[in-house]
Amino acid sequence: MITSWKNPGYDIFKPKKILVIGVTSNYDVRKAYEFQLITELNKREIMALQSAVVFEKSFIDSEQTENDIENQVDKLLSNSYDTVLVSLVKGIDNNESYATDSPKTDYHLRKFIGYYLAYQDAYFKQDYFNNYKVYNIETSIYELKKDSDNTLVWRATFDLIDPENNSKAISSYIKKLVKVLEKNNFISK
């Protein structure tokens, strides 16, 4: 987790029925993310459904006006939803690092000689660097209220480093997200 902000007007917030939205054009990734998160929320006796089930395909696959979104919020309110949790990738950074890690327990790296020997290839080898991507993910929680401008409850950003396997990346992210939600007392342990 990189940043976190909690609305001071929401000292106590216990959602009862949450719509989980994973914003991505990749249907399989969205469905997997939403399903895993609602499973965790349901374990904590919170009714949660995924947007892939609640929203009509025409709503997801086309741009919406403010009026269209207000109508959708009205539908959610009429179906007793009190919260929306939205996650999306806000950006992707291309990073570069040395190809080898420096474990803190490596005895040879505790002395200058060992450290210098381990990293001198950074000078002599041009392919010594490793390129990887960092996905910047933002998750927000909104309380659903009719005619209210102040419904953002919480927002946090996370960095997910070079996910090679979507399933592992989703599981890792949800595990961290659930811990943060528990820490903020939004959900029970």
C-alpha positions in Angstrom: 0.0 0.0 0.0 1.4 3.4 -1.0 -1.2 5.8 0.2 -4.4 5.7 2.2 -7.1 8.3 3.0 -10.1 7.9 5.2 -12.9 10.4 5.3 -13.0 11.9 8.8 -16.8 11.9 8.6 -16.8 8.1 8.6 -15.3 7.2 11.9 -17.6 4.1 12.0 -18.6 2.6 8.7 -19.9 -1.0 8.5 -21.2 -1.9 5.0 -24.0 -4.4 4.7 -24.4 -4.9 1.0 -21.5 -4.1 -1.3 -21.2 -4.0 -5.1 -17.6 -4.9 -6.1 -16.4 -3.3 -9.3 -13.1 -4.2 -11.0 -12.6 -1.7 -13.8 -10.8 -3.5 -16.7 -11.8 -4.4 -20.3 -10.4 -7.9 -19.6 -13.6 -9.7 -18.6 -11.9 -12.8 -17.2 -9.6 -10.8 -15.0 -12.5 -8.6 -13.8 -14.7 -11.6 -13.1 -11.9 -13.4 -11.2 -11.0 -10.3 -9.1 -14.6 -9.6 -8.2 -15.4 -13.2 -7.4 -12.5 -13.6 -5.1 -13.2 -10.4 -3.3 -16.9 -11.1 -2.8 -16.0 -14.5 -1.5 -13.8 -12.9 1.2 -16.5 -10.3 2.0 -19.2 -13.1 2.2 -17.1 -15.0 4.7 -17.4 -11.9 6.9 -21.2 -12.0 6.7 -21.3 -9.0 4.3 -23.6 -9.4 1.3 -21.4 -8.7 -1.8 -22.1 -9.1 -5.4 -19.9 -8.6 -8.5 -20.6 -6.0 -11.1 -20.3 -8.7 -13.8 -23.6 -10.1 -12.4 -25.3 -6.9 -11.4 -24.7 -4.5 -14.3 -26.1 -5.2 -17.7 -23.6 -5.8 -20.5 -24.9 -2.6 -22.3 -24.0 -0.5 -19.2 -20.5 -1.9 -18.9 -19.6 -1.8 -22.6 -20.6 1.7 -23.4 -19.9 5.2 -22.2 -22.4 6.5 -19.7 -23.8 10.0 -19.0 -24.2 11.4 -15.5 -27.9 10.7 -15.8 -27.3 7.0 -16.8 -25.1 6.6 -13.8 -27.6 8.2 -11.4 -30.3 5.8 -12.8 -27.9 2.9 -12.0 -27.3 4.2 -8.5 -31.1 4.5 -8.0 -31.4 0.8 -9.1 -28.7 -0.2 -6.6 -30.3 1.8 -3.8 -33.7 0.1 -4.6 -32.0 -3.2 -4.2 -30.6 -2.3 -0.8 -27.0 -1.7 -1.8 -25.3 0.7 0.6 -21.7 0.6 -0.6 -19.7 0.4 -3.8 -16.0 -0.7 -3.8 -14.2 0.1 -7.1 -10.7 -1.0 -8.0 -8.8 0.0 -11.2 -5.3 0.2 -12.6 -4.5 4.0 -12.6 -1.1 3.6 -14.3 1.8 1.4 -15.2 5.4 2.4 -14.5 8.4 0.8 -16.3 11.2 0.3 -13.8 14.7 -0.9 -14.1 16.8 -2.6 -11.4 19.9 -4.7 -11.0 19.3 -8.3 -12.1 20.4 -9.8 -8.8 18.9 -9.3 -5.4 21.0 -8.5 -2.3 19.7 -10.7 0.5 20.4 -9.1 3.9 21.5 -12.4 5.3 24.3 -12.9 2.7 27.5 -12.9 4.8 29.7 -11.8 1.9 27.6 -8.6 1.3 28.2 -7.5 4.8 31.8 -6.6 3.9 32.9 -4.1 1.3 34.9 -6.7 -0.6 31.9 -9.1 -1.0 29.6 -6.2 -1.9 32.0 -4.8 -4.6 32.5 -8.3 -6.1 28.8 -9.0 -6.2 27.9 -5.7 -8.0 30.9 -5.0 -10.2 29.0 -6.5 -13.2 26.7 -3.5 -13.2 29.7 -1.6 -14.6 31.1 -4.3 -17.0 27.9 -5.9 -18.3 25.4 -3.9 -20.3 22.6 -6.5 -19.9 22.9 -6.5 -16.1 19.7 -4.5 -15.6 16.3 -6.0 -15.2 13.2 -4.2 -16.6 9.9 -4.7 -15.0 6.5 -3.1 -14.7 4.7 -1.7 -11.6 1.0 -1.5 -11.8 -0.5 1.4 -9.7 -3.9 0.2 -8.4 -6.5 2.5 -6.7 -9.3 1.2 -4.6 -12.1 3.4 -3.4 -15.1 2.8 -1.2 -18.3 4.9 -1.7 -21.4 4.9 0.5 -24.4 5.0 -1.7 -26.7 7.9 -0.8 -29.3 9.7 -2.8 -28.4 13.4 -3.5 -25.2 13.6 -1.6 -21.8 14.8 -2.8 -19.8 13.5 0.2 -19.9 9.8 -0.2 -16.2 8.8 -0.6 -15.4 6.8 2.6 -11.9 5.6 1.8 -9.3 5.5 -0.9 -6.0 3.8 -1.1 -3.3 3.1 -3.8 -1.2 0.0 -4.1 1.7 -0.9 -6.3 1.7 -4.4 -7.7 5.1 -5.4 -9.1 5.3 -7.2 -12.4 2.4 -9.7 -12.1 3.4 -12.7 -14.3 0.4 -14.8 -13.2 -3.0 -13.0 -13.1 -4.4 -15.5 -10.6 -1.5 -15.1 -8.2 -1.6 -11.3 -8.6 -5.3 -11.1 -7.8 -5.0 -13.4 -4.8 -2.0 -11.4 -3.5 -3.8 -8.1 -4.0 -7.1 -9.2 -2.4 -5.2 -10.6 0.6 -3.5 -7.2 1.2 -6.8 -5.3 0.5 -8.7 -7.4 3.0 -6.1 -6.8 5.7 -6.3 -3.1 5.1 -10.1 -3.1 5.2 -9.9 -5.1 8.5 -7.4 -2.6 9.9 -9.7 0.3 9.1 -12.6 -1.6 10.8 -14.7 -1.6 7.6 -15.0 -5.4 7.8 -14.5 -8.0 10.6 -11.6 -10.4 10.8 
